[in-house]
Amino acid sequence: MGVKTPLVRAMTPADIAAVAELEAESFADPWPLAFFFEELTLPGREYVVVEDGGRIVGYGGIMLIDRDAHVMTIAVRPERRRQGLGTQLMVALFDAALERGARNLTLEVRASNHGAATLYQRFGFSAAGRRPRYYQDDEDAIIMWALDVDQAEARRRLDLMRGQP
Ligand SMILES: CC(C)(COP(=O)(O)OP(=O)(O)OC[C@H]1O[C@@H](n2cnc3c(N)ncnc32)[C@H](O)[C@@H]1OP(=O)(O)O)[C@@H](O)C(=O)NCCC(=O)NCCS
């Protein structure tokens, strides 16, 4: 019996029940189910899931505005964290952004979410500002950008994150 590696693929409406369940486990202010259905119909969106053994273990998405790709969300099932799945998802989001002609990626992260911020820094994001009381519980968001992701240096970094030379 071969070992099946986790597979990253495009999110479909059939995935949304599992995705919304994972969203509720991962965020204090989760998106409602209907929000995901709507997102999948809107232009400039690209949502992916990572599936392992027939189960959705993570997901993420971007929204492209002009040449900036906004990372809308990313989450991995709690018991599957720190196994590289968030990295695989982020690689897929970068690939989707680049395919659509993005030059920069941006996102917001809770000021206290050092784990996620560390993951983003590994992809070349750096803090560029703060949105005070951005979240429902009044926590600040840190705004991060990864600039010029279409340039050679950033592509080399992405290939390193992908685990390829
Ligand atoms: C953020 C999240 C998606 C990361 O997923 P993941 O699968 O654990 O990420 P990876 O295993 O690919 O981590 C890659 C690297 O990022 C850093 N990192 C990730 N999570 C970390 C944590 N909790 N603490 C410190 N560093 C962390 C580490 O450098 C890690 O490498 P290492 O495990 O070799 O040390 C996951 O923790 C999650 O779903 N969190 C809840 C939802 C959330 O906060 N999403 C982000 C919203 S902005």
The ligand as an SDF file (V2000), in Angstrom:
LIG
                    3D

 48 50  0  0  0  0  0  0  0  0999 V2000
   -1.3510   29.5030   10.5580 C   0  0  0  0  0  0  0  0  0  0  0  0
   -1.5630   28.0490   10.1170 C   0  0  0  0  0  0  0  0  0  0  0  0
   -2.3850   28.0130    8.8430 C   0  0  0  0  0  0  0  0  0  0  0  0
   -0.1840   27.4080    9.8370 C   0  0  0  0  0  0  0  0  0  0  0  0
   -0.3790   26.1100    9.3210 O   0  0  0  0  0  0  0  0  0  0  0  0
    0.6750   24.9230    9.5610 P   0  0  0  0  0  0  0  0  0  0  0  0
    0.2670   23.7890    8.7020 O   0  0  0  0  0  0  0  0  0  0  0  0
    0.8290   24.6710   11.0030 O   0  0  0  0  0  0  0  0  0  0  0  0
    2.0050   25.5950    8.9910 O   0  0  0  0  0  0  0  0  0  0  0  0
    3.3800   24.8600    8.6360 P   0  0  0  0  0  0  0  0  0  0  0  0
    3.4590   23.5170    9.3220 O   0  0  0  0  0  0  0  0  0  0  0  0
    3.5490   24.8810    7.1650 O   0  0  0  0  0  0  0  0  0  0  0  0
    4.4140   25.8660    9.3250 O   0  0  0  0  0  0  0  0  0  0  0  0
    5.5340   26.3720    8.6220 C   0  0  0  0  0  0  0  0  0  0  0  0
    6.3870   27.2130    9.5570 C   0  0  0  0  0  0  0  0  0  0  0  0
    5.6430   28.3540   10.0090 O   0  0  0  0  0  0  0  0  0  0  0  0
    6.0000   28.6270   11.3740 C   0  0  0  0  0  0  0  0  0  0  0  0
    4.8660   28.3440   12.2490 N   0  0  0  0  0  0  0  0  0  0  0  0
    3.6460   27.8390   11.9030 C   0  0  0  0  0  0  0  0  0  0  0  0
    2.8440   27.7450   12.9780 N   0  0  0  0  0  0  0  0  0  0  0  0
    3.5700   28.2000   14.0330 C   0  0  0  0  0  0  0  0  0  0  0  0
    3.2910   28.3490   15.4140 C   0  0  0  0  0  0  0  0  0  0  0  0
    2.1010   28.0200   15.9330 N   0  0  0  0  0  0  0  0  0  0  0  0
    4.2670   28.8540   16.2020 N   0  0  0  0  0  0  0  0  0  0  0  0
    5.4520   29.2030   15.7030 C   0  0  0  0  0  0  0  0  0  0  0  0
    5.7970   29.0720   14.3830 N   0  0  0  0  0  0  0  0  0  0  0  0
    4.8560   28.5910   13.5710 C   0  0  0  0  0  0  0  0  0  0  0  0
    7.1380   27.7050   11.7010 C   0  0  0  0  0  0  0  0  0  0  0  0
    8.3280   28.3500   11.2880 O   0  0  0  0  0  0  0  0  0  0  0  0
    6.8270   26.5190   10.8180 C   0  0  0  0  0  0  0  0  0  0  0  0
    7.9480   25.7220   10.5530 O   0  0  0  0  0  0  0  0  0  0  0  0
    8.3810   24.5810   11.6240 P   0  0  0  0  0  0  0  0  0  0  0  0
    7.1430   23.8110   11.9810 O   0  0  0  0  0  0  0  0  0  0  0  0
    9.3920   23.7760   10.8570 O   0  0  0  0  0  0  0  0  0  0  0  0
    8.9520   25.3090   12.7910 O   0  0  0  0  0  0  0  0  0  0  0  0
   -2.2260   27.2190   11.2500 C   0  0  0  0  0  0  0  0  0  0  0  0
   -1.5240   27.4130   12.4650 O   0  0  0  0  0  0  0  0  0  0  0  0
   -3.6870   27.5730   11.4940 C   0  0  0  0  0  0  0  0  0  0  0  0
   -4.5880   27.0570   10.8440 O   0  0  0  0  0  0  0  0  0  0  0  0
   -3.9340   28.4840   12.4850 N   0  0  0  0  0  0  0  0  0  0  0  0
   -5.3080   28.8720   12.8130 C   0  0  0  0  0  0  0  0  0  0  0  0
   -5.8800   29.7690   11.7470 C   0  0  0  0  0  0  0  0  0  0  0  0
   -5.0110   30.9910   11.5310 C   0  0  0  0  0  0  0  0  0  0  0  0
   -4.5370   31.6180   12.4710 O   0  0  0  0  0  0  0  0  0  0  0  0
   -4.8230   31.3510   10.2520 N   0  0  0  0  0  0  0  0  0  0  0  0
   -4.0790   32.5200    9.8850 C   0  0  0  0  0  0  0  0  0  0  0  0
   -4.9810   33.7020    9.8550 C   0  0  0  0  0  0  0  0  0  0  0  0
   -4.1200   35.1880    9.3680 S   0  0  0  0  0  0  0  0  0  0  0  0
  1  2  1  0
  2  3  1  0
  2  4  1  0
  2 36  1  0
  4  5  1  0
  5  6  1  0
  6  7  2  0
  6  8  1  0
  6  9  1  0
  9 10  1  0
 10 11  2  0
 10 12  1  0
 10 13  1  0
 13 14  1  0
 14 15  1  0
 15 16  1  0
 15 30  1  0
 16 17  1  0
 17 18  1  0
 17 28  1  0
 18 19  1  0
 18 27  1  0
 19 20  2  0
 20 21  1  0
 21 22  1  0
 21 27  2  0
 22 23  1  0
 22 24  2  0
 24 25  1  0
 25 26  2  0
 26 27  1  0
 28 29  1  0
 28 30  1  0
 30 31  1  0
 31 32  1  0
 32 33  2  0
 32 34  1  0
 32 35  1  0
 36 37  1  0
 36 38  1  0
 38 39  2  0
 38 40  1  0
 40 41  1  0
 41 42  1  0
 42 43  1  0
 43 44  2  0
 43 45  1  0
 45 46  1  0
 46 47  1  0
 47 48  1  0
M  END
$$$$
